Amino acid sequence: MTEPFNIGYANAQVYEDMLPPHYYHGREDIDLVRDHLRNIYGNPHQHKGLRVLDLGCGPGRVTSVLADYADTLTGTDKSSGMITQFSSQFPDAEAHCIDTETVVAQFAGQHRRFDLIGSFWSMSYPLLECFETTSSDGVTVTSDLDTGTARAHTLINHLIDLLAPNGRLVMLFFDAATPEQHLVTRLWERIHPFPGTGRDFTWNLLLHELHDAEAAGRGQLTTHRIPGIALTPNIDAALQWFRIGHLNSFGPLADDPEVIGEITEFARAHEHSDGRVLIPSGVHLVDFHTSTDPAIHLPSELR
């Protein structure tokens, strides 16, 4: 029997149980963020005074790295279960149970500013929701391509509006070109095709808008694509990751014997000799910095 739709992103315990660690050259995804922030700010005790926002914070798994640098901490997630867990972990934080598109518009309208905004694995969802929504009943198209693109443009520009001078937007965004995501794409397109160019559409939208913002003098964009793996202890755990994490416990896919067979075949193809499954994955590390001073690229002795 299928779990409730989207339970993996509504229930913090289910999320923790199904989420495999993701490794990139020996480092977990949290380590990528921690190392990146240390390269920018130094150790937290040297720079603990930032206004920090974590969008799509979930239970606060990656927020813990941001919080080390925070004077004030804000977390948002549209799942009440996730926000409850986030608030228990960060009781002094400001917490909002609200979707990303709505909250960034509200905060931008209130002229709120943050020194550091994080979005880890989560920004693809609100961008995709500019075009369609997925529920237990299936995929519903909510906007045509032009209207949805305009919504995505507004969302990303509101996001940049929230950055204070010298502020940073730091993201982890999935790589659609990996074998893992190719399989996810094939499975979901049994139900409905992805908009635009397909599975990479939300990434291309984000990249295009941030490049345009850089060209308009609003900041400087850095991206780094990093290959890696998601590691599960066995094939059954790999199945759960795909069923709950990627297919959102959507019954027509998660209970389809053909789908289960395709996932199982994929997992076996990537099974290690000890029974663990090394799922080929990849991530884009994104940093948009609102500084436009070209001197930041000079060695310190030449500034």
N, C-alpha and C positions, 0 to 999 in steps of 0.2 A: 504493500500500500504506500502511495506517495505521501510524503510529508506535506504539510500545508504550503501553499504557494509562497515562494520567496522567504521561507522560514530562515534560511541561512543568513539573511540580511535584516531580519526582524528580531531574532532571538540571539542574544549575545553568546549563550552557551553552545547553541548549535553552530554558530559561526566559528567559535574557538575550536570545536571538535572537528569540523570538516576542513578548516583552512590548513593546507600544507605549508611548511616553511619553503620560502623561495630563496635560492642561493645564486649569487653572482660572483664568480671568482673567489669563492670562500666566504663571502659576506652575505648576510641576510638583507632583505629589503630595508629593514629598519636601520641596519648598519650603513647602508648607502646614504640614507638621510642624515644620520648622526655624523658620518664623516664629512658630508657636504657642508653641514652647518658649522662644524669645527673648522673647516677650511676658510669659511667666511668670517665667523665671529670669534673663533678661538674656543677655549673651554668655557662651559656655562658660567663658572664663577667669575670669569673675566667680562662677561657681557650678559647680565641677567636684568634686562630692563625693557624688553620689547613688548609691544602690543601684538598679541598672537591670535590668529584665527585658523581653526582647522575645519575645513568644509568637508562634509561627508565623513565625519570623524569616527563613525562606528562606535565600538566600545572604548575607544581611546588607545588602541594598540600602538599606533605611530605617534599619537599625541604626546606620549610620554617623553619623546625626544624633543619635541617643540617646547614642552612645558618647562624644561630646564632653562630656557632662555627667556621665559615670560615674566613680565611684570603683571600683565593682565592676560587672561586666557579665555577664549571663546570657542565653543564647539557647536557645530550644527549637524543634524542628521534627520532625515524624514521618518526614521523608525523610532517609536517611543521606547521600545525595548533597548535599543542601542544607546539612546540618550540617558536612560535610567542607569545603565552600566557606566557610561561616561561620567555622569554626575557623582556616582559613588566613588569612582577613582579620583576625580578632581572636584571635590566638594566646593572649592572656592571659585570654580570657573563659572562663567556665564554660559548657559546651555539653552539651545533652541531646538525644538522638534519641528522642523520645517524643511521643505525641499530647497535645493541649492539655488535654482533659478529665482525663486521668490525671495529668499533671504538676501542674496546679493543685490537684488533690486531695492529691497527695503533699506539695507545698510547704505547703499549708494545714495538713495534719496535722503537719508539722514545725515549725509556727509561724514560718515564714520571712516576712520583711516586706521590701517594696521601696518606695522613694520614688517611682519612676517605672516604670510598666508600659506597654509599647506593644503594640499589635496592629493591624497594617496590612493591610487587605483580607482578613485570614485568619480572623477570628472566626466568620464565617458557616458555615464548614465544620464545626467541632466542634459548633456548635449544631444544624446539620442532621443531623449524625451521631448526635444523641440520638434521632432518629426513623428514620433509614435509612442504609444504606451503599451506595455505588456502586462496582462493580468492573467488570472486563472482561466479566463475565457479565450485568451489568445492575444494576438497583436492587433492594435487598432491604430490606423494612420490618423494623426491629429492635425498635421499641417502638410501642405504641398512643399515641394523642394524649396521654392523661393521664400515662402513664408517661414518655413522652419529654419532656413539659413539666416534669415533676418533675425529670428529669435536667438539663434546661437550667437550671432554677431553682438546683439545687445547684451547677452549674458556675459560674454568674454570681456566686452568693454566695461560693463559694470564692475567686473572683477578687477580690472586694472584700475578703475576709479577708486577702489578701496585701498590701494597701496599708498602709503605715506611717501614723502620724498625719501629717497634712498631705501625704499622698501623692497621686499622680495616676495615673489610668488614661486613656491617650490612644489613640484608635482612629481609623482610617479604615475606613468600612463602606460597601459599595456601595449605591447608590440603585436600588431595584427598579423605580421608576416611569419609568425612561428608555427611549427606543426600543431602545437596545442590550440592556437586560435584558428587555424585552418579547419580543424575538426569541429570546434565550436560553431564556426560559420556554417559548415555543411549541415550540421544538425539543426540549427535554428532556421536555416533557409528551407527546411522541410515545411515550416509553418508560414514564413513570410520573408522576402528578400530584405536585406538591409538597404537603407536609403543611399542615394548618391553613388559613390564609388564602391560601396560595400562595407566590409568590416572595418576598413581603415578610414572610413569617412569622418568619424568624429575626431580622430587624430589629425587628419588633414585640415579640418575646419579650425581646430585649435592652433595648429602651426601657422596656417595662413593668417589668422587674426593677430597672432603675436608678432609675426613678421611685419604685418601692416602697422602695428603699434610701434614697433622699432623704427620703421621708415618714417613714421609721423613724429619721431623724437620723443616718444613717451617712455622709452627705456631700452634696455639691451637684453637680447635673448640668447641663452645658451641651452643647447640640447645635447644629450649624450645617450646613445643607444647601447644597452648592455645586455649581452646574451646570458642565459642562465638556465636553471631548472627549478621546477616545483618537485619536491621530494615527498613521496608517500611511502609508508612502511610496507605496503602490499597492494595487490591489484584491487581488493575490495575497497581500500581507502581511496585509491585513484577513482574508482567508480563513484564513490560518494562525493568526491570533489567535483566531478563533472556533473553529476545529477543535481546536487544541491547548490554548488557554487556557480557553475556555468549555465545550467539549465533551469535554475531557480525552482526546482521541484515541480516544474510544469508538467502535469500528468501525461498529456499526449506525447511528450518526448521522454520524460524520465521513467515512464512505465512501458515504453515501446520495446519489445524484445529485439527488434532490429537495431535500435539505437544502443541498447545495452550491449548487444553483440559487437557493434562498431567501436564503442568505447573500450570494451574488453580486449578486442584485437589490438587497438592502439596501445593500451597499457602493456600488453604482453610484448609488443614490439620494442618497448622501452624498459622492460624489466631487467634489473641487474641480476647478477648471478646469486646474490643473497636474498632475492625476493623483493627488494625495494624497487619502486618504479621512479625513474628519473625522467620527468616530463619536460621536454624541451620548451623553454619559456623565454621571455625577453621583456625588457622594460625600457622606456624612455625616461630619463631623468631630465626634468625641465626646470630652468631657473630664469625668471624674468625679473630684471633688476631695474628699478625706476631711475637710477642714476644715468645721466647722459653725458657725464664728464669724460671726454676721451683720455684724460690724464690717468684714469684708474688703470689703464693698460700699461703704463710705464713702470719700470722698476722703481722701487721706493726712493733710490738715490737720485732719480731724474725728475721726480715730481716737483 
